[in-house]
Amino acid sequence: MWISFTKKKRARKGYTREEASKLMENRNHFGCMMVECGDADCMISGLTKRYSDAIRPALQIIGTEDGVKRWQACTSS
């Protein structure tokens, strides 16, 4: 289910089923897809990843609402 949905969401970028399957092996992509499909309420990420690697899947898979031009994430130290 998640692989098909990922392929559909990323089809414009030319993703194949195999590439979508490979993405779902990544925890951040898998977690974002679960949120997007309604199978999870939220996802926490970034403790062991660089900021850009943690936020990119969320922007690619979940995206932003129409009209939103800026986004922000929370960090702690």
Phi and psi in degrees as GROMACS dihedral restraints (atoms count N, CA, C in turn):
[ dihedral_restraints ]
;  ai    aj    ak    al  type     phi  dphi    fc
    3     4     5     6     1   -69.0    20    10
    4     5     6     7     1   -33.8    20    10
    6     7     8     9     1   -66.0    20    10
    7     8     9    10     1   -44.1    20    10
    9    10    11    12     1   -63.0    20    10
   10    11    12    13     1   -41.8    20    10
   12    13    14    15     1   -67.0    20    10
   13    14    15    16     1   -39.5    20    10
   15    16    17    18     1   -63.4    20    10
   16    17    18    19     1   -45.1    20    10
   18    19    20    21     1   -59.6    20    10
   19    20    21    22     1   -42.2    20    10
   21    22    23    24     1   -64.5    20    10
   22    23    24    25     1   -44.4    20    10
   24    25    26    27     1   -68.0    20    10
   25    26    27    28     1   -33.0    20    10
   27    28    29    30     1  -102.8    20    10
   28    29    30    31     1     8.8    20    10
   30    31    32    33     1   -59.5    20    10
   31    32    33    34     1   -34.5    20    10
   33    34    35    36     1   -62.5    20    10
   34    35    36    37     1   -26.6    20    10
   36    37    38    39     1   -88.6    20    10
   37    38    39    40     1     0.6    20    10
   39    40    41    42     1    86.2    20    10
   40    41    42    43     1    20.1    20    10
   42    43    44    45     1   -70.2    20    10
   43    44    45    46     1   137.6    20    10
   45    46    47    48     1   -95.0    20    10
   46    47    48    49     1   172.3    20    10
   48    49    50    51     1   -61.1    20    10
   49    50    51    52     1   -38.4    20    10
   51    52    53    54     1   -65.3    20    10
   52    53    54    55     1   -41.5    20    10
   54    55    56    57     1   -66.7    20    10
   55    56    57    58     1   -38.9    20    10
   57    58    59    60     1   -64.3    20    10
   58    59    60    61     1   -39.7    20    10
   60    61    62    63     1   -63.5    20    10
   61    62    63    64     1   -41.1    20    10
   63    64    65    66     1   -64.4    20    10
   64    65    66    67     1   -39.1    20    10
   66    67    68    69     1   -61.4    20    10
   67    68    69    70     1   -38.5    20    10
   69    70    71    72     1   -69.2    20    10
   70    71    72    73     1   -11.6    20    10
   72    73    74    75     1   -76.5    20    10
   73    74    75    76     1   -17.5    20    10
   75    76    77    78     1   -84.8    20    10
   76    77    78    79     1   128.3    20    10
   78    79    80    81     1   -57.8    20    10
   79    80    81    82     1   -41.5    20    10
   81    82    83    84     1   -65.7    20    10
   82    83    84    85     1   -42.7    20    10
   84    85    86    87     1   -66.9    20    10
   85    86    87    88     1   -43.3    20    10
   87    88    89    90     1   -62.5    20    10
   88    89    90    91     1   -45.1    20    10
   90    91    92    93     1   -62.9    20    10
   91    92    93    94     1   -43.7    20    10
   93    94    95    96     1   -62.8    20    10
   94    95    96    97     1   -38.5    20    10
   96    97    98    99     1   -66.6    20    10
   97    98    99   100     1   -37.0    20    10
   99   100   101   102     1   -62.8    20    10
  100   101   102   103     1   -41.1    20    10
  102   103   104   105     1   -64.7    20    10
  103   104   105   106     1   -47.0    20    10
  105   106   107   108     1   -60.9    20    10
  106   107   108   109     1   -36.3    20    10
  108   109   110   111     1   -84.3    20    10
  109   110   111   112     1    -5.4    20    10
  111   112   113   114     1    85.5    20    10
  112   113   114   115     1    10.7    20    10
  114   115   116   117     1   -87.7    20    10
  115   116   117   118     1    -7.6    20    10
  117   118   119   120     1  -143.1    20    10
  118   119   120   121     1   150.2    20    10
  120   121   122   123     1   -86.7    20    10
  121   122   123   124     1   -29.5    20    10
  123   124   125   126     1  -159.2    20    10
  124   125   126   127     1   174.2    20    10
  126   127   128   129     1  -145.3    20    10
  127   128   129   130     1   135.3    20    10
  129   130   131   132     1  -111.2    20    10
  130   131   132   133     1   131.0    20    10
  132   133   134   135     1  -148.3    20    10
  133   134   135   136     1   161.6    20    10
  135   136   137   138     1   113.2    20    10
  136   137   138   139     1    -6.6    20    10
  138   139   140   141     1   -63.8    20    10
  139   140   141   142     1   -41.4    20    10
  141   142   143   144     1  -114.0    20    10
  142   143   144   145     1     8.9    20    10
  144   145   146   147     1  -118.8    20    10
  145   146   147   148     1   157.9    20    10
  147   148   149   150     1   -67.2    20    10
  148   149   150   151     1   152.7    20    10
  150   151   152   153     1   -53.8    20    10
  151   152   153   154     1   -47.9    20    10
  153   154   155   156     1   -64.1    20    10
  154   155   156   157     1   -35.5    20    10
  156   157   158   159     1   -72.1    20    10
  157   158   159   160     1   -25.1    20    10
  159   160   161   162     1   -82.7    20    10
  160   161   162   163     1   -35.6    20    10
  162   163   164   165     1   -90.8    20    10
  163   164   165   166     1   -28.7    20    10
  165   166   167   168     1   -56.2    20    10
  166   167   168   169     1   -46.7    20    10
  168   169   170   171     1   -59.9    20    10
  169   170   171   172     1   -37.1    20    10
  171   172   173   174     1   -63.9    20    10
  172   173   174   175     1   -42.3    20    10
  174   175   176   177     1   -69.9    20    10
  175   176   177   178     1   -36.4    20    10
  177   178   179   180     1   -73.0    20    10
  178   179   180   181     1   -40.6    20    10
  180   181   182   183     1   -93.1    20    10
  181   182   183   184     1   -50.8    20    10
  183   184   185   186     1   -84.8    20    10
  184   185   186   187     1   -42.7    20    10
  186   187   188   189     1    73.8    20    10
  187   188   189   190     1  -163.9    20    10
  189   190   191   192     1  -123.8    20    10
  190   191   192   193     1   164.5    20    10
  192   193   194   195     1   -69.9    20    10
  193   194   195   196     1   157.0    20    10
  195   196   197   198     1   -57.8    20    10
  196   197   198   199     1   136.2    20    10
  198   199   200   201     1    89.9    20    10
  199   200   201   202     1   -11.5    20    10
  201   202   203   204     1   -82.3    20    10
  202   203   204   205     1   123.1    20    10
  204   205   206   207     1  -109.2    20    10
  205   206   207   208     1   -17.6    20    10
  207   208   209   210     1  -127.5    20    10
  208   209   210   211     1   151.3    20    10
  210   211   212   213     1  -142.0    20    10
  211   212   213   214     1   163.2    20    10
  213   214   215   216     1  -148.4    20    10
  214   215   216   217     1   148.5    20    10
  216   217   218   219     1  -121.2    20    10
  217   218   219   220     1   159.0    20    10
  219   220   221   222     1   -98.5    20    10
  220   221   222   223     1   140.0    20    10
  222   223   224   225     1  -129.5    20    10
  223   224   225   226     1   156.7    20    10
  225   226   227   228     1  -134.9    20    10
  226   227   228   229     1   158.2    20    10
